[in-house]
Amino acid sequence: MRALLRALLAVVGVLGLVMVAAVIYVTTFFDPNDLKPRLIQVVRDQSGLELALEGPLSWSFYPRLGVSVSEAEAWLPQQTPEDAPFVAFDQAEVSLAFAPLLRGMIAIEGLTLDGMRLNLERDAEGHGNWETLLERLDGEEAAEQALAPAAAGVAPEEAGMAVALNIASVQLRGGQISYVDRRQDLRLQAESLQITGTQVNPSRAFPLRGDFTLRTYAEGQEAPRYTSEVGFDGRVRLGFGDGRYRLEDTSLTTRTELAILDGHRQRVDLRLAELVAEPALGRYRAEGGRLELGLSHPRLGETELPLSLAFVADADLRGQEVMLRELELEGPDGLRLSGNLTASQLFEAPQYTGQVSLAPISLRPWLSRFDALPATRDADVLTDVALTSPLRGDPGQLELTNLTLILDGSTFTGRLGGRLDASSLSFDLQGDRLDLDRYLPPERPPEEAQASLPGIAAAQAEDEAAGALALEWLQGLDLDGRLALGQFRVFALELDEVRLGVVGEGRRHRLESLEARLYDGTLTASGELDQRESPVRWTLTPRLERVRVAPVYEALLEEVSPLRGRLNLEGELITRGERPARWSNHLNGRLALDIEDGAMLDVNVSRQMCELVAALEGEQSQRQWSDETRFERAQAGLVIRDGVVYNDDLDIAVPGIALGGDGELNLVTRRFDYAARARFVDAADAACAVNPRLERVPLPVRCTASLDDAPAGWCRFDRQAFQDAVAGLLRDEAADRVSREVERRLDEATQGLEERLGEGAGEELRDTLRGLFN
């Protein structure tokens, strides 16, 4: 037994010495560089690449058996040696495990590629320089047939040795990939590419890690627009047999720096539970996807904005379709956006459809983050916003086709769409109610100490440069919108059944129509914003019919109305400028108004005038009077020139009394000067009997003050005007007496002339003389 054991050991020792001697002989006396011509020819035949091996081929024996190649370059068939090579590397090395060789198997222990450089290009027609290589390889033996190992480690009958394709280590170090797309004027540069894989095996998953720096350039520019540091970690399963490749427990991390946001880096982390790829069929499926974003912006300061997006994705590239399901976007301050999206015709005319839903959220903290929160009268607006809608569109536009929007208790439904470059906006919405006053800028506190000084208000308006409207976004905007509201509140006015239409393009936009119920009457209007002129021009054409005056007065002035009645108004207003505070400075136009079924409240003009008449005649009025002055009509025409309102035809008809006046109001300084006159008229429904002489005497009132003053001090009796009127009346009466005396004498003088000259001659002469006296 001992002798047999010694014999076996001797045989093993001899075989080992033979193997060692064979390896020493091969590595010492056989020059691998003699294989260069054969290797170049094999590469040319199999791929069409023209290979150049500038460096040496060398063996390595310790600590493992291997071969290395240095300084290799390869060109595509359509390239010339003067072109940059399609692919090149500094050194490639393959090492074999020694022990399996003794069992008749080849086990690749390591594969290392240093300094690889790959140049990919797509021309203006969309053809890639790599397509020729892929077409050539498609005609050769499939990779799974050439590389598939014997599963049990036993070589095929026709082969001399089995290949155990279980590579202990694969490394790509210091690689670089350049991609140029001339169709999109885009250049990508992947640098410092490092890829490491262990226990690489085609039949089971193996770990794979990598990282690189990706720079994105616009064609012709030297500075990158984006610089990203990318990292990859996961498990890969190669499906050479069924053409199905899997990534498991995969994570992709990026840190991106944008040139326009100097020093601010964007973070993107992608995690996938599983990614299944079937390249031959063009199918891809991602399960358990989650995208973690960390967005940075100068307005955010040093604080990063974290967002998280969960999704499931399916792609069918042959069918040109991608589906994103179970989308869930979450962020701070209660952000929760969910939905799904399906994109089709990816390579021809991309279109997408889907569904989106935003859970109730306050927009105020989000607007504050980007310093975009507007100052509003109500600090609670924009705190309750939610929406849901189907959506559709293409890469350039988005449309919410059946929108339901909740805004601070108001509900809107309908359609909303536009282009993503903000060049067009269209909508057709219906809402239950909207209180616009809540969203308007806060009212400025009154400056009581300065309001009484002339010109102060104008100076304040002049200084309100910060109040200019931002109208630039409207320039070049194609606008087509319709809005219907059940209730609408603006400037404290309550409107019902509102219908609004706006259209526009370029630098001209129009309020095509505005129709509404306003305090039991109707409001219609049209208007225009014209930015083709400088300063910009605003036009408004309002029309009111039978609108109750009192609630309008009280809403606008926040005071009890001194009038009641039904207001009719029409006209045209024009102003200029971007600052609402300056609109009154440039206001021009005309307005015609009349009030039906009206009355002046808390004052009875008839009573005051009748009591005045009674006092002049030494009597007292015994009539019971109402507390208001009803009038048959109230009419006035207003002409506005550069912010000053002129009126010279006020006409208010009270039974037995006529009220008129003329004057002006400066909208800039808020000062007015108005002369009002009241006189008796001979009417059947006169409030009291009046001496005919008093019908010719007006009772003048002069109003000169500021709208900011207390109304009690606005007007006073115009004594001088009254004296002038009385003096004029006396002159008229004296002239009348003279005229009657002349008439009498003329009659006597002409009677004889008629007898002598004939009938009618006296009348002709009398008319001639009367004309001389008049």
C-alpha positions in Angstrom: 0.0 0.0 0.0 2.8 2.4 0.9 4.5 1.5 -2.4 1.3 2.3 -4.3 0.9 5.7 -2.6 4.5 6.5 -3.3 4.0 5.6 -7.0 0.9 7.9 -7.2 2.7 10.8 -5.6 5.6 10.3 -8.0 3.2 10.3 -11.0 1.6 13.5 -9.7 4.9 15.1 -9.2 6.1 14.2 -12.6 2.9 15.6 -14.2 3.3 18.8 -12.2 6.9 19.2 -13.3 5.7 18.6 -16.9 3.0 21.3 -16.6 5.5 23.8 -15.0 8.0 23.0 -17.7 5.4 23.5 -20.4 4.3 26.9 -19.0 8.0 28.0 -18.6 8.7 26.9 -22.2 5.6 28.8 -23.6 6.3 32.0 -21.7 10.0 31.9 -22.3 10.5 30.7 -25.9 7.1 31.5 -27.6 6.7 35.2 -28.6 3.0 36.2 -28.5 3.7 39.1 -30.8 3.9 36.6 -33.6 0.1 36.4 -33.2 -0.5 40.1 -34.0 -1.2 39.6 -37.7 -3.5 36.8 -37.0 -5.4 38.7 -34.3 -5.8 41.8 -36.5 -7.2 39.6 -39.3 -9.7 37.9 -37.0 -11.0 41.3 -35.7 -11.3 42.5 -39.3 -13.2 39.4 -40.4 -15.5 39.3 -37.4 -16.4 43.0 -36.9 -15.0 45.0 -39.9 -12.9 47.1 -37.5 -9.4 47.9 -38.6 -7.2 47.1 -35.6 -3.8 48.6 -34.9 -1.6 47.1 -32.1 1.2 49.6 -31.4 2.2 48.1 -28.0 3.5 44.7 -27.2 1.6 41.5 -26.4 3.1 39.8 -23.4 2.6 36.8 -21.2 2.3 36.8 -17.4 3.0 33.7 -15.3 2.9 34.7 -11.7 0.8 35.0 -9.8 -1.6 34.0 -12.6 -1.4 33.0 -16.2 -2.5 35.7 -18.6 -1.9 37.8 -21.6 -1.9 41.6 -22.0 -2.2 44.0 -25.0 -1.0 47.6 -24.9 -1.8 50.7 -27.0 -4.5 49.4 -29.3 -6.7 51.4 -31.6 -9.5 50.5 -34.0 -11.3 52.3 -36.8 -14.7 51.7 -38.4 -14.7 50.6 -42.1 -15.8 54.1 -43.3 -13.0 55.8 -41.3 -9.5 56.6 -42.4 -6.4 56.4 -40.2 -6.4 60.2 -40.0 -9.7 60.2 -38.2 -9.9 59.8 -34.4 -10.2 56.0 -33.7 -13.7 54.6 -33.0 -12.2 52.8 -29.9 -8.8 52.7 -28.3 -7.3 51.6 -25.0 -4.0 51.9 -23.2 -3.9 48.3 -22.0 -6.0 45.2 -21.8 -5.3 42.1 -19.8 -6.9 38.6 -19.5 -5.8 36.2 -16.8 -6.7 32.5 -16.3 -7.0 30.5 -13.2 -4.2 27.9 -13.1 -5.8 25.1 -11.2 -8.7 24.6 -13.7 -6.2 24.2 -16.5 -5.1 20.9 -14.8 -8.7 19.7 -15.1 -9.0 20.6 -18.7 -11.0 23.8 -18.2 -10.4 27.4 -19.0 -11.6 29.7 -16.2 -11.1 33.4 -16.8 -10.0 34.9 -13.5 -9.7 38.5 -14.4 -10.4 40.9 -17.3 -9.0 44.4 -17.1 -9.3 47.3 -19.5 -7.3 50.5 -18.8 -7.8 53.9 -20.5 -10.5 52.9 -23.0 -11.7 55.7 -25.3 -14.9 55.3 -27.3 -16.1 57.9 -29.8 -19.8 57.7 -30.8 -21.4 60.1 -33.4 -24.8 60.6 -34.9 -25.0 62.7 -38.1 -27.6 65.3 -39.0 -29.8 62.6 -40.6 -29.9 60.6 -37.4 -27.5 57.7 -38.4 -25.0 56.6 -35.7 -21.5 55.5 -36.6 -21.9 52.4 -34.5 -24.8 51.1 -36.7 -22.4 49.6 -39.3 -20.6 47.6 -36.6 -23.9 46.3 -35.1 -25.1 45.2 -38.6 -21.8 43.4 -39.1 -22.0 41.6 -35.8 -25.6 40.6 -36.3 -24.5 38.5 -39.2 -21.9 36.7 -37.1 -22.3 33.9 -34.6 -24.4 34.9 -31.6 -22.6 35.8 -28.5 -24.5 33.3 -26.4 -23.4 30.5 -28.7 -19.7 31.6 -28.8 -19.4 32.1 -25.1 -21.8 29.7 -23.5 -20.0 27.4 -21.1 -20.6 23.7 -20.5 -23.0 23.9 -17.6 -21.5 20.8 -15.9 -18.0 21.8 -16.8 -17.7 19.2 -19.5 -16.4 20.2 -22.9 -18.5 19.6 -26.0 -17.5 16.6 -28.0 -16.1 18.7 -30.8 -14.1 21.0 -28.4 -10.9 20.1 -26.8 -11.4 22.1 -23.6 -14.4 23.6 -21.8 -14.7 27.3 -21.1 -16.1 28.1 -17.6 -17.4 31.6 -18.2 -17.3 32.7 -14.5 -15.0 35.7 -14.5 -13.8 36.4 -10.9 -13.2 40.1 -11.7 -13.9 42.5 -14.6 -12.5 46.0 -14.4 -12.8 49.0 -16.6 -10.5 51.8 -15.4 -10.0 55.4 -16.5 -12.4 55.0 -19.4 -13.9 57.8 -21.6 -16.9 57.9 -23.9 -17.6 60.8 -26.2 -21.0 61.2 -27.9 -21.9 63.8 -30.5 -25.4 64.3 -31.9 -25.3 66.7 -34.8 -29.1 66.5 -35.2 -29.7 68.0 -31.8 -26.5 70.1 -31.5 -25.5 68.0 -28.4 -22.3 66.7 -27.1 -21.8 64.4 -24.1 -18.5 63.5 -22.5 -18.3 60.6 -19.9 -14.9 60.8 -18.2 -13.1 58.8 -15.4 -15.3 55.8 -16.2 -14.8 53.0 -13.6 -16.7 49.7 -13.8 -16.2 46.7 -11.6 -17.9 43.4 -11.7 -17.2 40.3 -9.7 -18.2 36.6 -10.3 -19.4 37.6 -13.8 -21.6 34.7 -15.0 -24.2 34.5 -17.8 -26.4 32.1 -15.8 -26.9 33.9 -12.5 -26.9 37.5 -11.1 -23.6 39.1 -10.2 -22.8 42.5 -8.6 -21.8 45.4 -10.8 -20.6 48.8 -9.8 -19.6 51.9 -11.7 -19.1 55.6 -11.6 -18.2 58.4 -14.0 -18.4 62.1 -14.6 -20.8 63.3 -17.3 -20.5 66.7 -19.0 -23.1 68.1 -21.4 -22.2 70.6 -24.0 -24.1 72.6 -26.6 -22.5 72.2 -30.0 -19.7 74.7 -30.5 -19.4 75.7 -26.8 -16.4 74.9 -24.7 -18.0 75.3 -21.2 -20.4 72.5 -20.2 -24.0 73.3 -19.5 -24.3 70.4 -17.0 -21.7 68.5 -15.0 -22.9 65.3 -13.3 -21.2 62.8 -11.1 -22.9 59.5 -11.7 -22.7 56.3 -9.6 -24.2 52.9 -10.2 -24.6 49.8 -8.0 -26.7 46.7 -8.4 -26.9 43.1 -9.5 -27.0 42.1 -13.2 -28.3 38.9 -14.6 -27.3 38.2 -18.3 -29.9 36.3 -20.2 -27.9 35.2 -23.2 -30.2 32.2 -23.6 -33.6 33.9 -23.6 -32.5 37.4 -24.4 -33.9 38.8 -21.1 -31.5 40.8 -18.9 -32.3 41.8 -15.4 -31.1 44.5 -12.9 -31.9 43.7 -9.3 -31.7 46.0 -6.2 -30.3 48.7 -8.4 -29.4 52.3 -7.4 -28.3 55.2 -9.5 -27.0 58.4 -7.9 -26.1 61.7 -9.6 -24.9 65.0 -8.4 -25.4 67.6 -11.2 -24.2 71.2 -11.4 -25.8 73.6 -13.8 -23.8 76.4 -15.3 -26.7 78.8 -14.8 -26.8 78.0 -11.1 -23.2 78.5 -10.2 -22.3 76.4 -7.1 -25.7 74.8 -6.7 -25.7 71.0 -7.2 -28.8 68.9 -8.0 -29.1 65.5 -6.4 -30.9 62.6 -8.2 -31.0 59.1 -6.7 -32.8 56.3 -8.6 -33.6 53.0 -7.0 -35.2 50.0 -8.8 -36.4 46.8 -7.2 -36.1 45.2 -10.7 -35.4 46.2 -14.3 -36.2 43.6 -17.0 -34.8 44.3 -20.5 -35.6 42.4 -23.6 -33.6 44.3 -26.2 -34.4 41.9 -29.1 -38.1 42.7 -28.6 -37.7 46.3 -27.5 -39.4 45.7 -24.2 -38.4 47.1 -20.8 -40.1 46.9 -17.4 -39.2 48.6 -14.2 -40.7 47.6 -10.9 -40.5 49.3 -7.5 -38.9 52.5 -8.9 -38.3 55.4 -6.6 -36.6 58.7 -7.7 -35.2 60.8 -4.8 -34.5 64.4 -5.8 -32.6 67.1 -4.0 -33.0 70.4 -5.9 -30.9 73.5 -5.2 -31.6 77.0 -6.3 -30.2 80.5 -5.3 -33.6 81.5 -4.0 -33.6 78.4 -1.7 -30.3 79.5 -0.1 -28.4 76.6 1.4 -31.6 74.6 1.9 -32.1 71.7 -0.5 -35.6 70.9 -1.7 -36.3 67.2 -1.3 -38.8 65.4 -3.6 -39.6 61.7 -4.0 -41.2 60.0 -7.0 -42.4 56.4 -6.9 -43.3 54.7 -10.2 -43.7 51.5 -12.2 -42.7 51.7 -15.9 -43.3 49.7 -19.0 -41.7 50.4 -22.4 -42.4 48.9 -25.8 -39.9 50.6 -28.1 -41.2 48.6 -31.2 -44.7 49.8 -30.4 -43.3 53.3 -29.6 -45.1 53.4 -26.2 -44.1 54.0 -22.6 -46.4 53.7 -19.6 -45.7 55.2 -16.2 -48.1 53.8 -13.6 -48.7 54.3 -9.9 -46.9 57.7 -10.0 -46.6 59.2 -6.5 -44.8 62.5 -6.1 -44.2 63.6 -2.5 -42.5 66.6 -1.0 -42.4 68.9 2.0 -45.4 70.9 3.2 -47.9 68.2 2.3 -47.1 67.8 -1.4 -48.8 64.7 -2.8 -49.3 64.4 -6.5 -50.4 61.1 -8.1 -51.4 59.8 -11.5 -50.4 57.9 -14.5 -49.0 58.7 -17.9 -48.8 56.9 -21.3 -46.6 58.2 -24.1 -47.0 57.0 -27.7 -45.5 57.6 -31.2 -42.2 58.2 -29.4 -40.0 58.4 -32.5 -42.5 60.1 -34.9 -44.9 62.5 -33.3 -44.8 62.0 -29.5 -48.1 62.2 -27.7 -49.1 61.5 -24.1 -52.3 61.0 -22.2 -52.8 60.3 -18.5 -54.4 61.3 -15.2 -53.2 63.7 -12.5 -54.5 64.4 -9.0 -53.1 66.9 -6.5 -54.1 66.4 -2.9 -55.2 69.5 -0.9 -52.2 71.7 -0.3 -51.2 75.2 0.8 -49.3 76.9 -2.0 -48.1 79.7 0.3 -44.9 78.0 1.6 -44.1 76.9 -1.9 -44.4 80.4 -3.3 -42.4 81.7 -0.3 -39.5 79.3 -1.1 -39.0 81.0 -4.5 -39.8 84.5 -3.2 -42.9 84.6 -5.3 -45.7 84.9 -2.7 -47.8 87.9 -3.6 -49.1 90.4 -0.9 -52.8 89.9 -0.6 -55.6 91.4 1.4 -56.5 88.0 2.8 -53.5 86.1 4.3 -55.5 82.9 4.2 -55.8 82.7 0.4 -53.9 80.0 -1.6 -54.0 77.7 1.5 -56.5 75.2 0.1 -55.7 74.1 -3.5 -56.5 70.7 -5.0 -57.1 69.4 -8.5 -57.8 66.3 -10.5 -58.0 65.9 -14.3 -57.3 63.7 -17.3 -54.4 65.2 -19.3 -53.1 65.0 -22.8 -50.5 66.7 -24.9 -47.1 66.5 -26.7 -43.6 67.7 -25.8 -44.6 71.3 -26.5 -48.0 71.6 -24.9 -50.3 70.3 -22.1 -54.0 70.2 -21.8 -56.1 69.3 -18.7 -59.2 68.1 -20.5 -61.7 67.7 -17.6 -60.3 69.7 -14.8 -61.8 70.0 -11.3 -60.0 72.7 -9.3 -60.6 73.6 -5.7 -59.3 77.1 -4.8 -59.9 78.3 -1.3 -63.5 76.9 -1.2 -64.3 77.8 -4.8 -64.8 75.0 -7.4 -63.9 75.3 -11.1 -64.5 72.7 -13.8 -63.7 72.6 -17.5 -60.6 72.7 -19.7 -57.2 74.4 -19.3 -54.3 74.1 -21.7 -51.3 75.9 -23.1 -47.8 75.5 -24.6 -45.0 74.7 -22.2 -43.0 77.7 -23.5 -45.7 80.0 -22.3 -46.5 81.2 -25.9 -50.2 80.2 -25.7 -53.0 79.8 -23.1 -56.5 78.6 -23.6 -59.3 77.8 -21.1 -63.0 77.2 -20.8 -63.9 77.1 -17.1 -67.0 77.3 -15.0 -66.9 78.2 -11.4 -69.4 78.5 -8.5 -67.9 81.7 -7.0 -64.8 83.8 -6.8 -63.9 86.6 -4.4 -61.2 88.4 -6.2 -60.9 91.1 -3.5 -59.2 88.5 -1.3 -56.3 88.2 -3.8 -55.8 91.9 -4.5 -52.9 93.8 -3.0 -53.5 95.3 0.4 -55.0 98.8 0.5 -52.6 101.5 1.5 -53.4 103.1 4.9 -54.8 106.6 4.5 -52.3 109.4 5.1 -54.7 111.7 6.9 -52.0 114.3 7.7 -51.1 114.8 4.1 -54.4 114.1 2.3 -55.7 117.6 2.9 -52.7 119.2 1.1 -53.2 119.8 -2.6 -51.1 117.6 -4.9 -50.0 115.1 -2.2 -52.0 112.3 -3.7 -50.5 113.0 -7.1 -47.0 113.0 -5.7 -47.7 109.7 -4.0 -49.0 108.1 -7.2 -45.9 109.4 -9.0 -43.6 107.6 -6.6 -45.3 104.2 -6.9 -42.8 102.8 -9.4 -42.9 99.5 -7.6 -46.6 99.2 -8.4 -46.1 98.5 -12.1 -47.9 95.5 -13.6 -45.8 92.7 -15.0 -47.1 92.6 -18.5 -44.1 91.1 -20.3 -45.5 87.6 -20.0 -48.5 88.7 -22.2 -46.3 89.8 -25.0 -46.3 87.1 -27.7 -49.0 85.1 -25.8 -51.8 83.6 -27.9 -54.8 83.8 -25.6 -58.3 82.3 -26.0 -60.3 82.0 -22.8 -63.9 81.7 -21.5 -64.9 81.9 -17.9 -68.4 81.5 -16.3 -69.0 82.2 -12.7 -72.1 81.9 -10.6 -71.0 84.7 -8.2 -68.1 87.1 -8.5 -66.9 89.7 -6.1 -64.5 92.5 -7.1 -63.9 95.9 -5.6 -66.7 94.9 -3.1 -69.2 94.7 -6.0 -71.3 91.5 -6.1 -71.8 90.2 -9.6 -73.9 87.2 -10.6 -74.1 85.0 -13.7 -70.8 86.3 -15.0 -69.7 85.4 -18.6 -66.3 86.5 -19.7 -64.3 86.0 -22.9 -60.8 87.1 -23.7 -58.7 86.7 -26.9 -55.4 88.0 -28.1 -52.2 87.4 -29.9 -48.8 89.1 -30.1 -48.9 92.4 -28.2 -52.7 93.0 -28.4 -55.2 91.4 -26.1 -59.0 92.0 -25.9 -61.7 91.6 -23.3 -64.1 90.3 -26.0 -67.1 90.3 -23.8 -68.1 90.7 -20.2 -71.8 90.0 -19.2 -73.1 89.9 -15.7 -76.0 90.6 -13.4 -75.2 93.5 -11.1 -77.7 94.5 -8.3 -80.8 93.6 -10.2 -79.5 95.2 -13.4 -77.0 94.2 -16.1 -73.4 94.9 -16.8 -71.8 94.5 -20.2 -68.3 95.6 -21.2 -65.5 95.1 -23.7 -61.9 96.3 -23.7 -58.4 96.1 -25.0 -54.8 96.1 -23.9 -52.5 97.3 -26.6 -48.8 96.8 -26.0 -47.8 97.8 -29.5 -47.8 101.4 -28.2 -45.6 102.9 -25.5 -46.8 103.4 -22.9 -49.3 100.6 -23.2 -52.9 101.6 -24.0 -56.0 100.4 -22.1 -59.5 100.8 -23.5 -62.8 99.9 -21.7 -66.3 100.3 -23.0 -68.8 99.7 -20.2 -72.6 99.6 -20.3 -74.9 99.5 -17.2 -78.7 99.0 -17.4 -81.1 99.5 -14.5 -78.4 98.8 -11.9 -79.4 99.8 -8.3 -77.4 102.8 -7.3 -77.3 102.5 -3.5 -75.4 99.1 -3.2 -72.9 100.2 -5.9 -72.2 103.5 -4.0 -71.9 101.7 -0.7 -69.6 99.0 -2.1 -67.2 101.4 -3.8 -67.1 104.2 -1.2 -68.0 102.2 2.0 -70.5 104.8 3.0 -74.3 104.9 3.1 -75.6 106.0 -0.3 -77.3 109.4 -0.5 -79.2 108.2 -3.6 -81.4 105.4 -4.7 -82.6 104.5 -8.2 -81.8 102.6 -11.3 -78.5 103.6 -13.1 -78.1 103.5 -16.8 -74.6 104.3 -18.1 -72.5 103.9 -21.2 -69.4 105.3 -22.7 -65.7 104.7 -23.5 -62.6 105.1 -21.3 -59.0 105.2 -22.4 -55.8 105.3 -20.3 -52.1 104.5 -20.5 -49.3 103.0 -18.5 -48.3 99.9 -16.5 -48.9 101.5 -13.1 -52.6 101.4 -11.9 -51.8 104.3 -9.6 -51.1 106.4 -12.7 -54.1 105.4 -14.8 -56.2 108.3 -13.5 -53.4 110.8 -14.7 -53.9 109.7 -18.3 -57.6 108.9 -18.3 -59.7 110.2 -21.2 -63.1 109.4 -22.5 -66.8 110.1 -22.1 -69.7 108.7 -20.1 -73.4 109.3 -20.3 -75.6 108.4 -17.4 -79.1 108.7 -16.2 -81.0 107.5 -13.1 -84.5 106.1 -13.2 -87.0 105.9 -10.3 -84.6 107.8 -8.2 -84.5 109.7 -5.0 -82.1 111.7 -2.9 -82.2 110.3 0.6 -82.3 112.1 4.0 -83.0 115.4 2.2 -86.1 117.0 0.7 -85.3 119.7 -1.7 -88.9 120.5 -2.3 -89.5 121.0 1.4 -86.5 123.3 1.8 -87.4 125.4 -1.2 -91.1 125.6 -0.3 -90.3 126.6 3.2 -88.0 129.3 1.9 -90.7 130.6 -0.4 -93.2 130.7 2.5 -90.7 132.6 4.7 -90.2 135.2 1.9 -93.9 135.7 1.8 -94.3 135.8 5.6 -96.1 132.4 5.8 -95.4 128.9 7.1 -95.7 125.6 5.2 -98.3 123.3 6.7 -97.6 120.3 4.4 -96.4 116.9 5.7 -93.1 116.2 3.9 -91.2 112.9 3.3 -87.6 112.4 4.2 -86.4 112.1 0.6 -86.5 113.9 -2.7 -87.9 111.8 -5.4 -87.0 112.9 -8.9 -88.4 112.1 -12.3 -85.0 111.9 -14.0 -81.3 112.6 -13.4 -79.1 112.9 -16.4 -75.5 114.0 -17.0 -72.8 113.8 -19.6 -69.2 113.4 -18.5 -66.1 114.3 -20.5 -62.8 113.2 -19.2 -59.5 114.8 -20.4 -56.2 113.7 -18.8 -57.7 112.8 -15.5 -60.1 115.7 -15.2 -63.9 115.0 -15.4 -66.0 117.9 -16.8 -69.8 118.2 -16.7 -72.0 121.1 -17.9 -75.4 119.5 -18.4 -76.6 118.1 -15.1 -80.3 117.8 -15.2 -82.4 116.6 -12.3 -86.2 117.0 -12.5 -88.1 117.1 -9.2 -91.8 117.8 -9.3 -92.0 121.6 -9.6 -88.2 122.0 -9.3 -85.3 121.8 -11.8 -81.8 121.1 -10.6 -78.8 121.7 -12.8 -75.1 122.4 -12.6 -71.7 122.3 -14.1 -68.1 121.9 -12.9 -65.1 119.6 -12.8 -63.4 116.9 -10.7 -59.6 116.3 -10.8 -59.1 112.5 -10.3 -55.4 113.0 -9.6 -55.7 115.6 -6.8 -59.2 114.4 -5.9 -60.4 118.0 -5.7 -63.6 119.3 -7.3 -65.3 122.6 -8.1 -69.0 122.4 -8.9 -71.8 124.9 -9.2 -75.3 123.6 -8.7 -78.5 125.5 -9.2 -82.1 124.8 -8.2 -85.2 126.8 -9.4 -88.9 126.5 -9.5 -90.8 125.6 -12.6 -94.4 125.9 -13.6 -95.7 122.4 -13.3 -99.0 120.8 -12.5 -97.4 118.6 -9.8 -95.4 121.4 -8.1 -94.8 120.9 -4.4 -96.1 124.3 -3.6 -97.6 127.4 -5.2 -94.8 129.9 -6.2 -94.9 133.5 -7.2 -94.1 133.5 -10.9 -91.3 135.9 -10.3 -89.5 133.3 -8.1 -89.6 130.8 -10.9 -86.9 132.9 -12.6 -84.6 133.0 -9.6 -82.1 130.1 -9.2 -80.9 129.1 -5.8 -77.1 128.5 -6.4 -74.9 126.2 -4.3 -71.1 126.1 -4.8 -69.2 122.9 -3.9 -65.4 123.3 -3.7 -63.4 120.7 -1.7 -61.5 117.5 -1.8 -63.0 114.0 -1.8 -60.9 113.3 1.2 -62.7 116.0 3.2 -65.8 115.4 5.3 -68.9 115.7 3.0 -70.5 118.1 5.5 -68.1 120.8 4.4 -68.2 120.2 0.7 -70.9 122.7 -0.3 -72.2 126.2 0.7 -74.9 128.6 -0.5 -73.4 130.9 -3.2 -74.6 134.3 -2.0 -72.9 136.2 -4.7 -74.4 134.1 -7.4 -77.8 134.5 -5.8 -77.4 138.3 -5.7 -76.4 138.4 -9.3 -79.4 136.3 -10.3 -81.8 138.7 -8.4 -80.2 141.7 -9.9 -80.5 140.2 -13.3 -84.2 139.5 -12.7 -84.8 143.1 -11.7 -83.0 144.3 -14.8 -85.2 142.0 -16.9 -88.3 143.2 -15.2 -87.4 146.8 -15.7 -86.7 146.2 -19.4 -90.0 144.3 -19.6 -91.9 147.3 -18.3 -90.1 149.6 -20.8 -90.9 147.2 -23.5 -94.6 147.1 -22.7 -94.8 150.9 -22.7 -93.1 151.1 -26.1 -95.5 148.4 -27.3 -98.5 150.5 -26.2 -97.2 153.6 -27.9 -96.4 151.7 -31.1 -99.9 150.3 -31.2 -101.4 153.8 -31.0 -99.0 155.2 -33.6 -99.5 152.5 -36.1 -103.3 152.4 -36.0 -103.5 155.6 -38.1 -100.8 154.3 -40.5 -102.8 151.2 -41.2 -105.8 153.3 -42.2 -103.7 155.4 -44.6 -101.3 152.8 -45.9 -103.5 149.7 -46.0 -104.1 146.7 -43.8 -100.9 144.9 -42.7 -98.5 147.8 -43.2 -98.8 148.8 -39.5 -98.0 145.3 -38.4 -94.9 145.2 -40.6 -93.6 148.5 -39.2 -94.3 147.4 -35.7 -92.2 144.3 -36.1 -89.4 146.3 -37.5 -89.3 148.7 -34.6 -89.7 145.9 -32.0 -86.5 144.2 -33.5 -84.6 147.5 -33.0 -85.5 147.7 -29.4 -84.7 144.0 -28.8 
